[in-house]
Amino acid sequence: MGSIKFTNNSIKEVGFIVALNVVVFIFYAFDKQIPGIEWDQLIFFMNFAIAALFINYFLLPKFLYRNRLAAFTIGVIITVFSVILIEELVLEQIFYPDTRGRRFSNIFYNLLNTLPTLTILTGFKFAWDALLRQKEVNELKGAIKENELQFLKSQINPHFLFNNLNNLYSYAVEKSPKTPELILGLSSLLRYFLYECKTQFVPLEKELGQLKNFVELNQLHIEGRGDVDLIIQNNSQNKKIAPLILMVFIENAFKHSASSVTEEIEIKIVISVGNDGQLVFKCSNNFKSESYLGNLSSGIGLTNVKKRLNLIYPNNHSLDINTENSTYVVNLKLDLSK
């Protein structure tokens, strides 16, 4: 036989329902003229409590929460009149046979006596369920957001790896002396991707260090064809950043410049982080407008990084991408203090 398992939420709910019934019963049985609680009051209240349990744990989940409003309404009406009939035909006959039990009270009086108590007992349970469902919805939204972030991040790594394996193959075919350096740089970055970037945020120092490694790795591919300037001014301590955000923009700059400019490639990257945790990133690269103007803002990397920014820094970033005289410019501001 299987055993009944009580979750933390179910234990809390039982406590809540018990406390609610105790409080409502105190108000139900309170009498200024005759202080104290009589057994008959407890029995009469049990009639309401059992009806409320039936509504809360049968009618609500079986009908109302499944959008079967008509069935739920009929069930509630039957339950209310059952409470009235039990009180009038059974309980009053037992406890008050010579007074209240001698006649059937007016139906409107019975409704006014029954509905407030039932409404309180069922209304609070409905509110409890609504709060619990909202909590579940929030947890689901958080899980969906995390899954989307992991999916976007997983797309970036193969995209980077695909590009650099092609470059590595070319160097190996040419038996270039730079091949070992390229392998070491690529190995360091892959180790960072695999082991450091599993969390949503990484230490800013590590991310900036790998950005420098990434730039040096890509400089090998365009050596002799232009200049690459990387300026990092980090005055912030113990800050964290979402990994691979900045790297995508830098990769995009190298990709478009190397593909469209035959000589005099110009790439400039400036990263400044203040004591207040405000990061300012600017990356510019030249390109041939007649060849690449329509494709600069497309591709897996840029699309994903925009989505990640909106998910991770929804109100704490600004991104501006534009072209200025055949120069592609990315301006990004991130608030790392939050």
C-alpha positions in Angstrom: 0.0 0.0 0.0 1.2 3.5 -0.8 1.7 6.0 2.0 0.2 9.5 2.1 2.8 12.2 1.7 2.3 15.6 3.1 4.1 18.5 1.3 5.1 21.7 3.1 2.2 23.5 1.3 -0.4 21.0 2.3 0.7 21.2 6.0 0.5 25.0 5.8 -3.0 24.7 4.2 -4.3 22.4 6.9 -3.1 24.8 9.6 -4.7 27.7 7.7 -8.1 26.0 7.4 -8.1 24.9 11.1 -7.2 28.5 12.2 -9.8 29.9 9.9 -12.6 27.7 11.2 -11.6 28.5 14.8 -11.7 32.2 14.2 -15.0 32.1 12.3 -16.6 29.8 15.0 -15.6 32.3 17.7 -17.5 35.1 15.9 -20.3 32.7 15.1 -20.9 31.6 18.7 -20.1 34.9 20.4 -23.0 36.3 22.5 -22.6 39.4 24.6 -25.4 38.4 26.9 -24.4 34.8 27.5 -20.6 34.5 27.4 -19.2 31.1 26.6 -19.6 28.3 24.1 -22.4 25.7 24.1 -22.2 22.3 22.6 -25.2 22.9 20.3 -23.4 25.9 18.8 -20.5 23.7 17.9 -22.8 21.1 16.3 -24.6 23.8 14.3 -21.3 25.3 13.2 -20.0 21.8 12.1 -22.9 21.7 9.7 -21.4 24.8 8.0 -17.8 23.6 8.3 -18.6 20.3 6.6 -20.5 22.1 3.8 -17.5 24.5 3.3 -15.1 21.5 3.1 -17.3 20.0 0.4 -17.3 23.2 -1.6 -13.5 23.8 -1.0 -12.2 20.4 -1.8 -14.7 19.0 -4.2 -16.7 21.7 -6.0 -13.9 24.2 -6.5 -11.3 21.8 -8.0 -13.7 19.6 -9.9 -15.9 22.3 -11.4 -14.8 25.9 -10.9 -11.1 25.4 -11.6 -12.0 23.5 -14.7 -14.3 26.3 -16.0 -17.5 24.3 -15.4 -19.3 27.3 -13.9 -22.8 26.0 -14.4 -22.1 22.7 -12.6 -20.3 24.6 -9.8 -23.3 26.9 -9.3 -25.7 24.1 -9.1 -23.5 22.3 -6.7 -23.3 25.3 -4.4 -27.0 25.8 -4.5 -27.7 22.2 -3.6 -25.1 22.4 -0.8 -26.6 25.6 0.7 -30.1 24.2 0.7 -28.8 20.9 2.2 -27.3 22.9 5.1 -30.6 24.7 5.7 -32.6 21.4 5.6 -30.2 19.6 8.0 -30.4 22.6 10.4 -34.2 22.9 10.2 -35.3 19.2 10.0 -32.6 17.6 12.1 -30.5 19.8 14.4 -33.3 22.1 15.5 -35.5 19.0 16.1 -32.9 17.6 18.4 -31.8 20.7 20.3 -34.9 22.9 20.1 -37.9 20.7 19.6 -40.3 23.0 21.5 -39.1 26.3 20.1 -37.3 26.7 16.8 -38.0 23.1 15.8 -41.8 23.6 15.8 -41.8 25.5 12.5 -39.8 25.9 9.4 -38.2 29.3 9.3 -38.5 31.7 6.4 -36.2 30.8 3.5 -34.7 34.3 3.3 -33.9 34.2 7.0 -32.2 30.9 6.5 -30.2 32.2 3.6 -29.1 35.3 5.6 -28.0 33.0 8.4 -26.2 30.5 6.2 -24.5 32.4 3.3 -22.2 34.8 5.4 -20.5 31.9 7.2 -20.2 29.7 4.1 -18.9 32.7 2.1 -16.2 33.4 4.6 -15.1 29.8 4.9 -15.0 29.2 1.1 -13.8 32.7 0.2 -10.6 32.5 2.2 -9.9 29.0 0.7 -10.4 30.4 -2.8 -8.0 33.3 -2.0 -5.5 30.7 -0.6 -5.6 28.7 -3.8 -5.3 31.9 -5.9 -2.1 32.9 -4.0 -0.7 29.4 -4.4 -1.3 29.4 -8.1 0.3 32.8 -8.5 3.3 31.5 -6.7 3.5 28.6 -9.1 3.1 30.9 -12.1 6.0 33.0 -10.9 8.1 30.0 -10.4 7.2 28.7 -13.8 8.1 32.1 -15.4 11.5 32.0 -13.6 12.1 28.5 -14.9 11.2 29.5 -18.4 13.4 32.5 -18.3 16.3 30.4 -17.0 15.8 27.8 -19.7 15.7 30.5 -22.4 18.9 32.0 -21.1 20.6 28.6 -21.2 19.3 28.0 -24.7 20.6 31.3 -26.0 23.9 30.8 -24.3 24.3 27.3 -25.8 23.8 28.8 -29.2 26.6 31.3 -28.8 29.3 28.8 -27.9 28.9 26.5 -31.0 28.7 29.7 -33.1 32.1 30.8 -31.8 33.6 27.4 -31.9 32.5 26.9 -35.6 34.2 30.1 -36.7 37.5 29.5 -34.9 37.8 25.8 -35.9 37.8 27.0 -39.5 40.6 29.5 -38.7 42.5 26.8 -36.9 42.2 24.4 -39.9 43.5 27.1 -42.2 46.6 27.7 -40.0 47.2 24.0 -39.7 47.1 23.5 -43.5 49.6 26.3 -43.9 51.7 24.9 -41.1 51.8 28.3 -39.6 54.0 28.8 -36.5 51.1 30.6 -34.9 49.0 27.4 -34.7 50.2 26.4 -31.2 49.4 29.9 -29.9 46.0 29.7 -31.6 45.3 26.3 -30.0 46.3 27.6 -26.5 44.1 30.6 -26.8 41.1 28.6 -28.1 41.6 26.0 -25.3 41.5 28.7 -22.6 38.3 30.2 -24.0 36.6 26.8 -24.3 37.6 26.0 -20.8 36.0 29.3 -19.7 32.8 28.5 -21.7 32.5 25.0 -20.3 33.3 25.5 -16.6 32.9 29.3 -15.8 29.9 30.3 -17.8 27.4 27.8 -16.4 26.1 30.4 -13.9 24.0 33.4 -14.8 26.7 35.8 -13.6 30.5 35.6 -13.5 33.1 37.8 -11.8 33.8 40.9 -14.0 37.6 40.4 -13.7 37.4 36.9 -15.3 35.1 38.1 -18.1 37.4 41.0 -18.9 40.4 38.7 -18.8 38.8 36.3 -21.3 37.8 39.3 -23.5 41.4 40.2 -23.7 42.3 36.6 -24.7 39.5 36.6 -27.2 40.8 39.8 -28.9 44.4 38.5 -29.0 43.1 35.3 -30.5 41.3 37.1 -33.3 44.2 39.5 -33.9 46.2 36.6 -35.2 43.7 36.3 -38.1 44.1 39.9 -39.3 47.7 40.6 -38.5 49.3 42.9 -41.0 45.9 44.1 -42.3 45.1 46.8 -39.8 45.0 47.9 -36.1 43.0 46.6 -33.2 42.9 48.7 -30.0 41.6 47.3 -26.7 41.3 49.7 -23.8 40.0 48.4 -20.4 39.5 50.7 -17.4 38.1 48.7 -14.6 37.8 50.7 -11.3 35.1 48.4 -9.9 35.6 45.7 -7.3 33.7 42.5 -6.7 31.2 43.1 -9.5 29.6 40.4 -11.7 28.4 40.4 -15.2 26.4 38.0 -17.5 29.0 36.0 -19.4 29.6 36.3 -23.2 27.5 39.5 -23.6 30.4 41.8 -24.7 32.2 39.0 -26.5 29.4 38.7 -29.1 29.8 42.4 -30.2 33.6 42.0 -30.4 33.3 38.8 -32.5 30.8 40.6 -34.8 33.3 43.5 -35.3 36.1 41.1 -36.3 33.8 39.0 -38.5 32.5 41.9 -40.6 35.8 43.8 -40.8 37.8 40.7 -41.8 35.1 39.7 -44.4 34.7 43.1 -46.1 37.9 45.1 -45.7 40.9 43.9 -47.6 43.3 46.2 -45.8 43.5 48.8 -43.1 41.1 47.1 -40.7 40.3 49.4 -37.8 38.7 48.0 -34.7 38.6 49.9 -31.4 37.2 48.5 -28.2 36.8 50.7 -25.0 35.5 49.2 -21.8 35.1 51.5 -18.7 33.7 50.4 -15.4 33.3 53.0 -12.6 33.2 52.6 -8.9 29.4 52.7 -9.0 29.3 49.6 -11.2 28.3 51.5 -14.3 29.9 49.7 -17.3 30.3 51.6 -20.6 31.2 49.6 -23.6 32.0 50.9 -27.1 33.1 48.8 -30.0 33.6 50.2 -33.5 34.9 48.7 -36.7 35.1 49.7 -40.3 33.4 47.9 -43.2 32.5 48.2 -46.8 29.0 49.7 -46.8 28.2 48.5 -50.3 28.8 44.9 -49.3 27.6 44.5 -45.7 25.3 47.3 -44.8 22.2 45.1 -44.9 23.7 42.3 -42.8 25.4 44.0 -39.9 22.6 43.7 -37.4 21.7 40.1 -38.4 23.0 36.7 -37.3 22.7 34.3 -34.4 25.1 36.1 -32.1 23.6 39.6 -32.2 20.0 38.4 -32.1 20.7 36.3 -29.0 22.7 38.9 -27.1 19.8 41.4 -27.5 17.4 38.8 -26.1 19.7 38.0 -23.2 20.1 41.7 -22.4 16.3 42.1 -22.2 16.0 39.0 -20.0 18.9 39.7 -17.6 19.0 43.5 -17.6 15.5 44.5 -18.5 15.6 48.0 -17.0 19.4 48.3 -16.4 20.9 48.6 -19.8 20.9 50.7 -23.0 22.0 49.5 -26.4 22.6 51.7 -29.4 23.9 50.3 -32.7 24.4 52.5 -35.7 26.7 53.2 -38.6 28.8 56.3 -39.0 30.7 56.9 -42.3 31.3 53.1 -43.0 32.0 52.5 -39.4 29.8 50.2 -37.4 29.5 51.4 -33.8 28.0 49.6 -30.7 27.4 51.6 -27.5 26.3 49.6 -24.5 25.7 50.7 -21.0 25.1 48.2 -18.2 24.3 48.8 -14.5 26.2 46.1 -12.7 25.3 47.5 -9.3 21.9 45.8 -9.4 
